Amino acid sequence: MKKLLLPALCLFSAQALAGDVIEMSTRDMSGKELSRMISFTEADRSRMDQTGVDGSSSVIFLDDQFLVLDHAQKNFVVMDDAMLEGIGAQINDAMKELEAQLAELPPEQREMAEQMMRAQMGGMGMTPHIPVLEIRQLGPGRWQSYDCSLAEMLEDGTKIQEICSVAYAEVSGSGELRDSFMRMASVLNKLYDAIPFSGSGLRNPMEMLNELDGFPVRAVEFENGKPVRETVLESTREQDIDPDIFSAPPDYARVDPFAR
């Protein structure tokens, strides 16, 4: 019996370990809240709950797959290797079919069709325009009690965000959330690799987190050079997390996005 005591205590301790909860909100520049995100993170899994004027949804990440929950419809989609490969195959097939149809048109009609597609769909069936995203460091800054590193995100040379990041050690649980995002990024890369225009500069946004000097505690969005929204860190805490939140509720139906 004594030999079993230590393993039993270790097992109990592992089950009792707290997870990390991070709460962030997005609001307009007048202070009106537009949406709220709460993340629950443990060593090998995470969940993000998003609520806003358009409803609520959740994303659960479990090692190598996503569960995307639609709470209004009470259903969920599983995004795993098979689904991502299927999405890539469908995009490739659709573009090949479109190009074959264009090839059958007389030159004048084909040129007209291509011009319409460039205007309406960003070049579907041709080489599309992929916005160039880059992060540029601005130097030190401060927000509330945080000394932070400021950076700006540019899209085709136009500023779309200004981000205040602090060392991960200053925000409890942020390192674990970052690690979860990086695992998500590796899964999403399979989709990026499968689509035909992935070599045109398309970037995985989750991987871009590595270009920031820490965890974003405030991000201001810009439109036409003016700030319009900000996402800010509201709170962090450690707490015991119910393991059931890392699975779909039993009354939610699994949806096959490829079903006809």
C-alpha positions in Angstrom: 0.0 0.0 0.0 2.9 2.4 0.8 4.3 1.9 -2.7 1.0 3.1 -4.2 0.8 6.3 -2.0 3.2 8.5 -4.0 1.8 7.7 -7.5 -1.7 8.3 -6.1 -0.7 11.7 -4.7 1.0 12.6 -8.0 -2.2 11.7 -9.9 -4.4 13.7 -7.6 -2.1 16.7 -7.9 -2.1 16.5 -11.7 -5.9 16.5 -11.8 -6.0 19.5 -9.4 -3.6 21.8 -11.3 -5.2 25.1 -12.1 -5.4 26.4 -15.7 -5.0 30.0 -16.9 -7.9 32.3 -17.8 -7.3 35.4 -19.8 -10.1 37.9 -20.5 -10.0 40.6 -23.3 -12.5 43.0 -24.7 -12.9 44.9 -27.9 -14.5 48.3 -27.9 -14.9 51.3 -30.1 -12.9 54.5 -29.3 -15.8 55.9 -27.3 -15.5 53.0 -24.9 -18.6 51.0 -26.1 -17.9 47.3 -25.8 -18.3 45.4 -29.1 -17.1 41.9 -28.1 -15.4 39.9 -25.4 -13.0 37.0 -25.5 -12.2 34.6 -22.7 -9.5 32.0 -23.1 -9.0 28.9 -21.0 -5.6 27.3 -21.3 -4.0 24.1 -19.9 -0.8 22.5 -20.9 -2.1 20.7 -24.0 -5.4 22.2 -24.8 -7.2 25.6 -24.9 -10.6 27.1 -25.5 -11.6 30.6 -26.6 -15.1 31.9 -26.1 -16.1 34.9 -28.2 -19.3 36.9 -27.5 -20.5 40.0 -29.3 -23.4 41.6 -31.2 -23.3 38.9 -33.8 -23.7 36.1 -31.2 -21.3 33.8 -29.5 -19.0 31.0 -30.6 -16.1 29.0 -29.2 -12.9 27.5 -30.6 -11.4 24.5 -28.8 -8.0 23.3 -29.7 -6.9 19.8 -28.8 -3.3 19.0 -29.8 -3.9 18.6 -33.6 -7.5 19.6 -34.3 -10.0 22.4 -33.8 -13.6 22.3 -32.7 -15.6 25.3 -33.8 -18.8 25.7 -31.8 -21.8 27.7 -33.0 -23.9 28.3 -29.8 -26.9 29.7 -31.6 -27.2 26.7 -33.9 -26.0 24.2 -31.2 -23.6 22.5 -33.6 -19.9 22.2 -34.2 -17.3 21.6 -36.9 -14.1 19.5 -36.5 -11.1 21.0 -38.3 -8.5 18.2 -38.5 -6.0 17.0 -41.1 -8.7 15.4 -43.2 -10.9 18.5 -43.3 -8.0 20.8 -44.1 -6.8 18.6 -46.9 -10.4 18.5 -48.2 -10.7 22.3 -48.2 -7.4 22.6 -50.1 -8.6 19.9 -52.6 -11.9 21.7 -53.2 -10.2 25.1 -53.8 -7.8 23.5 -56.3 -10.6 21.7 -58.1 -12.8 24.8 -58.2 -10.0 26.9 -59.7 -9.1 24.2 -62.2 -12.7 24.0 -63.3 -13.0 27.8 -63.6 -9.7 28.0 -65.6 -11.0 25.2 -68.0 -14.2 27.2 -68.5 -12.3 30.3 -69.3 -10.1 28.5 -71.7 -13.2 27.6 -73.8 -14.2 31.2 -74.3 -13.2 33.4 -77.3 -10.3 35.7 -76.4 -12.5 38.8 -76.1 -15.0 37.1 -73.8 -12.3 35.6 -71.7 -10.6 39.0 -71.2 -14.0 40.5 -70.2 -14.7 37.6 -67.8 -11.3 38.0 -66.2 -11.7 41.7 -65.7 -15.0 41.1 -64.0 -13.5 38.5 -61.7 -10.6 40.8 -60.8 -13.1 43.5 -59.9 -15.5 41.3 -58.0 -13.5 38.5 -56.5 -10.0 39.7 -56.3 -8.8 37.6 -59.2 -10.4 34.2 -58.6 -9.0 31.8 -61.2 -5.9 33.9 -61.7 -3.1 35.0 -59.4 -5.0 36.9 -56.7 -3.7 39.9 -54.9 -2.5 38.8 -51.4 -2.1 41.8 -49.1 1.5 42.1 -47.8 1.4 42.1 -44.0 4.4 43.2 -42.0 5.2 44.1 -38.4 7.4 47.1 -37.7 8.9 47.8 -34.3 8.3 51.3 -33.0 10.1 51.4 -29.6 9.1 51.5 -26.0 5.6 52.6 -24.8 3.3 52.4 -21.9 -0.3 51.4 -21.3 -1.9 51.5 -17.9 0.7 49.9 -15.5 2.6 48.1 -18.3 5.8 49.2 -19.8 5.5 47.7 -23.3 7.1 47.4 -26.7 5.2 49.2 -29.4 4.8 47.8 -32.9 2.6 48.6 -35.9 1.1 46.2 -38.4 1.0 47.3 -42.0 -1.1 46.0 -44.9 0.4 46.9 -48.2 2.3 49.7 -46.5 -0.8 51.1 -44.7 -1.0 51.0 -40.9 -3.9 48.9 -39.7 -2.9 48.2 -36.1 -0.7 49.5 -33.3 0.2 46.9 -30.7 1.5 47.3 -27.2 3.2 44.0 -26.0 4.7 43.1 -22.7 7.0 40.3 -21.5 5.1 37.0 -21.2 6.3 36.7 -17.6 4.2 39.8 -16.7 0.9 38.3 -17.9 0.0 35.0 -16.1 -0.9 32.3 -18.6 0.1 34.3 -21.7 3.0 32.0 -22.5 0.8 29.0 -22.4 -1.7 30.7 -24.7 1.1 31.7 -27.1 2.2 28.1 -27.2 -1.3 27.0 -28.0 -1.5 29.6 -30.8 1.8 28.2 -32.2 0.4 24.7 -32.2 -2.7 26.0 -34.0 -0.5 27.7 -36.5 1.3 24.4 -37.4 -2.1 22.8 -38.0 -3.3 25.7 -40.2 -0.1 25.6 -42.2 -1.4 22.4 -43.8 -4.3 24.4 -45.2 -2.0 27.2 -46.4 0.3 24.7 -48.1 -2.7 23.1 -49.9 -4.2 26.2 -51.5 -2.8 27.1 -54.9 -1.8 30.7 -54.2 0.0 30.0 -50.9 3.3 31.0 -52.5 2.0 34.5 -53.3 2.8 35.9 -49.9 -0.1 34.5 -47.8 0.9 34.5 -44.2 -0.4 32.6 -41.2 -1.5 35.3 -38.8 -0.9 33.1 -35.7 2.8 32.7 -36.7 3.1 36.5 -36.8 2.8 36.5 -33.0 6.5 35.6 -32.9 7.3 38.9 -34.5 5.9 40.8 -31.5 8.1 41.4 -28.4 5.8 39.7 -25.9 2.0 39.4 -25.3 -0.3 42.0 -26.8 -2.1 43.8 -23.9 -3.6 46.5 -26.2 -4.1 46.5 -30.0 -5.6 49.6 -31.7 -7.2 49.1 -35.1 -6.9 51.8 -37.8 -9.1 52.6 -40.8 -8.1 55.4 -43.2 -5.4 56.5 -40.8 -7.8 56.9 -37.8 -8.2 54.6 -34.7 -11.6 52.9 -34.7 -11.3 50.0 -32.3 -9.1 48.7 -29.5 -8.7 45.2 -28.0 -7.4 45.3 -24.4 -6.4 42.9 -21.7 -9.1 43.0 -18.9 -7.9 40.3 -16.5 -5.8 37.2 -15.9 -6.2 34.5 -13.2 -5.5 31.0 -12.3 -8.4 28.6 -11.6 -9.3 25.0 -11.7 -10.9 24.4 -15.2 -13.7 21.9 -15.7 -12.3 19.4 -18.3 -15.8 19.2 -19.9 -15.3 22.6 -21.5 -12.7 21.2 -23.8 -15.3 19.1 -25.6 -18.5 19.8 -27.5 -21.7 19.7 -25.3 -23.5 16.4 -25.7 -26.6 18.1 -27.2 -24.6 19.8 -30.0 -24.6 18.2 -33.4 -21.5 17.7 -35.5 -21.8 19.3 -38.9 -20.0 18.1 -42.0 -19.2 21.2 -44.1 -18.7 19.1 -47.2 -22.2 17.5 -47.0 -24.5 18.3 -49.8 
